[in-house]
Amino acid sequence: MYLVFDIGGSSTKYALIENEKIIMKDSEKSLPTMKEFLKFLEETIETFLKDYDIEAIGFSSPGTVDSKSLKVGGLSALNYLAEENFASLIEDKYSIPVAIENDANCAALGEIYYKKPKENLLAFVIIGSGIGGALVKDSKIIRGLSLESGEFGYMLFNDFGKIKNLSSLGTLPNVRRTIKEKYGIDLDTYEIFDKYLKKENPFYEEVDKMFTYLAMGLYNIAYAINPEVIYIGGAISEDERFINSLKEKLQDDIFSGVSLNIRPVSFFNDNNLYGAYANIKLKEERIKND
């Protein structure tokens, strides 16, 4: 039995996996401090340890993750994750093996481990409160000099004279923030997207701009890396209307000629949970072979 956590900007999901399948899952709103986060982890783990034989614990985490030292660094949706090596603390406290990997890399690992894509060069663009990404070649994560290959959310764009990154321009939560600030309208992202589909302004204009920046990001990935498939992940990937709207935007003349094969990840918002499990199994395999 394996316990896995997917740490996100708005919530942390956790699941119990048996025989390679999620048998139960739940979530908790993201907490503001490392102290509260660690308390939540410990209480959750101890609850499961009472009833189950937990063989290992896996984490999918935002930030720059060193899967060998278990440390999280860099900037992320929860910057306090870099304050302490929480994964190592958990491993030491409970004497249970722990594996940790970047969340976008986990989304990629979930796809590779379970679905075994036939293509060799893959890019993953994970859309949530921000944008993460991963690069895969020959079924292995490409990590790069500072473990940040595939961090597509850091791509820079000129937004009417202001330099911003794709994470701040290419997600519905940021569109929601913009609409609230510019127009004083406070709707959730589902309502905003529905109004976009009905071509109601200012929602259509703001969401259309988001899709333009997303398409520019995918265009840049296609020409810089030329992957055989670009997978779209995150909760929004489950909405076929979102994927179709993105594909439609890529039909604009400015993007004509680019070779793009877009595909949603297979487990949608659960890809990270399955990837955290896959990362455990891969770590066990490496230890066994050493």
N, C-alpha and C positions, 0 to 999 in steps of 0.2 A: 504494500500500500504506500502511495506517495502523496505528499502534501505539497501543493504548489501555490505560489502567490504571484499575482500580476499587479505591480504597483503602478498606479496612474495618477495624473494630475487632479482628477476629480474623485476617484475612488480606488480602493485596492480590492481586487477580486481574489478569491481563493477557492481552491477545489481539491477534492480528494480523487485520486486516479487509481483505478484497479484494473488490471488486465488491459492497460493502455486506453482505457475509456474513463471519462469523467463520470463519477457516480453521484456526486453532489457538488454544488457550488453555491457561493454566497458572496456578498461584498460589503464593504464598510466605507463610508465617506473618508476621503483623505484627511489626515490629521495635520495640524499646523507645526508641530515640533517633533524632533527626534525622540524626545522622552516619551511623548504620547504614542508615537509610532511603535517604539520598542515595546511599550506596555501592551498595545493591541496585538503585536506579533506573539508575545509570550502567552497572553491569555488565550489566543486562538490555538496556538500549538498545544498548550496544556489541555485544552478541551478535547482536542483530537487524540492526544496521547492516552487519555482515560479509556477510550473505547476502541482504539485501533493500534495496530502494530505499524508504526511509521518507519519505513526503511530509509527514506531520505527526504529532504526538503529542497524545493527548487524555487528560485526567485527570478522573475522577469522585472527588470528595473530600468527606469529612465536614467540618462546620464552616461558617462564614459565608464564602462564596466571592465575591470580587469578580472577575468574569470579564474585566474590562477590565485591571486591574492584575496579574491572575493570583495575587493574594495570598489566603491562607486566614487567617481570624481566628476569634474566638469560641471557645466550648467545643465539644469533640467527643470521639469515642471515642479519638482520638490527639491530645492537646493540643499535642504538640510540632510539629504541622504549622504552627502559627502562629509558630514561632520564626524561620523563614526563608522567603523567597519561592522555594520549591523549583522551582516551575514556570518561573519566570523564569530561574533559574539553569540549568535544563536547556535552555531555549530559547537562551540566550546561549552555552552550552558547545558545543552541537551545530549551531547555526545552522539549526535546524529549527523551523517554526511550531508553537506549543503553544497548546492551548485547555484551559481548566479550568472546571468547574462543580460546584456542590453535588451530592452523590450522589443525593439524592431528586429534585432537579431533573433529573438525568440519567435517572433511571428514567422520569420524565414525558416527557422529550424523546425517549427511545427509543420510547415508545408513540405519541407525536404524529407523529414523523418517519416511522415505518414503517407504522403502522396507521391513521393519520388518522381518529380517532374523529369520528363525526358530531355528537356532543354538544359544546356550547360551553363549559360551565362544569364543570370537573373538579377533583377533589381526589385526591391520591395519599398513601397512608399506607404507609410502607416499614418493615417490621418485621424487625429483625436483633438485634444485641446491645442496641440501643436502638431508638428510633422516630424516623424522619425523615418529612418530608412536603413536599408541593409543591401549589401552586395554579395552575391553568391556565385562562385565559379567551381564547376565540377563537384557540386554538393557540399562545398565548404565555404564558410563565411570568410570574406576578405576583410581584414582588420585594419591594415594600414599603419603608418608610422606612429600615430598617437591613439590607436584603437578607434578611430572615428571615420573610417571609410563608410560611405553610404549615408552620412548625416545630411540628407538633402534639405532638411528644414533650415539649414544655415545658408543656403543659396541667397545671394543678395539681389534685390530689385530696386529700381527707382520708382517710388510711388508718389508721383506728382511732386518731385523735388525732395522727397524724404527717402533716405536709404533704409529699407526694411528687409528682414529676412522672410523666406517663404512660410515659415511657421506662423508669423504674425499676419500674413496676407492670405493664406490658403486654407483656412478652416472656418467652419460655421460658427463655433464659439466666438471667434474674433469678429466675424460679421455681426453677430449679435451685439457685441460690445460697441462696435462702430455705430450701429443703428441706434443704440441707446444714447450714445454720446452726441451724435449728430442730429437726431430727430426726436429724442426723448421718448422713444417707443421701446417698451420692455416686453419682448415676446421670447418664448423659448425657441431653440433652433429648429424644432419640428414645424412650428407654426411659420417661422420665417421661410423655410424651404417650401412649404405648401404654397405660400403666397408668391414665392418666386416662380413656381410651376404655373401659377395662374397669371403670371406676368403683371403682378401688382407692384407698383412703385411705392416707396423707395426700395422695397425688398428685391425686386427683380434686378435693379441697377447694381445694388451692392453685392448680391450673390453672383451675378454675371461677372463682375469684376474679380471675385474670388476664383471663379472657374477659369478666367483668363490667366491669372497668375499660376494656378495649378497646371494648366496646359503648358504655360511657358516652362515651368519646372520639368514637366515630363519631356517636353521638346529638348531641353538642355541635356537631360539624362540620356535621351535617345541618341543624340549626336556625340556626347562626350564619352559614353560607355558602350552604346549600341547593344543593349541586352536583348536577348531573344524574347523575353517576357518581362513586362513591368506589372508586378502584383500590387493591387491596392488593398490595404488592410485597415483595421480599426472598425469600430461599430458601424460607421457609415457605409462600409463596403457591403453590408447586407442589404442596403437599399438599392434595388436595381435602378430606380429613377436617378439616383445620384451618379451611378456608373454611366448610365446612358447620357445624362447631361454633360458629363465630362467628355465622353466620346464625341458628342455633338459639337462641343466647343472646339475639339481638335480638328473638326472639319472646316473651320474658318480658313480663309485663304492664306493667312500669315503662317499657318502650320502645315500647309500643303507640301507633300513630298516626304515628310518624315515617316520613317518606318517604326510603327508602334504596335505592339500587341499587348493590350491591357486585359488583365484578368483579376477578379476579386480573389482573395485568399479563401481557402476551402472551409475554414471553421470560423470565418468572420471575426467577431470580437473574442472568441475563445482561442484563436491561433496562438496568442501569447502564453496561455495556460498550457496548451499542448506543447508549445516550444520549451517552456520551463521544464516540463517532464522530459522532453527529448534531450535537453541539455544534461539532465541528470544521467540518463542512459548512456549518452556519449562519454560523459566523464567516467562512469563506471567501466565502460569499455576500454578507455585509455589506461586506467589504473590496472585493469586486468592484463593488458598487453605489455605493460612496462616491466 
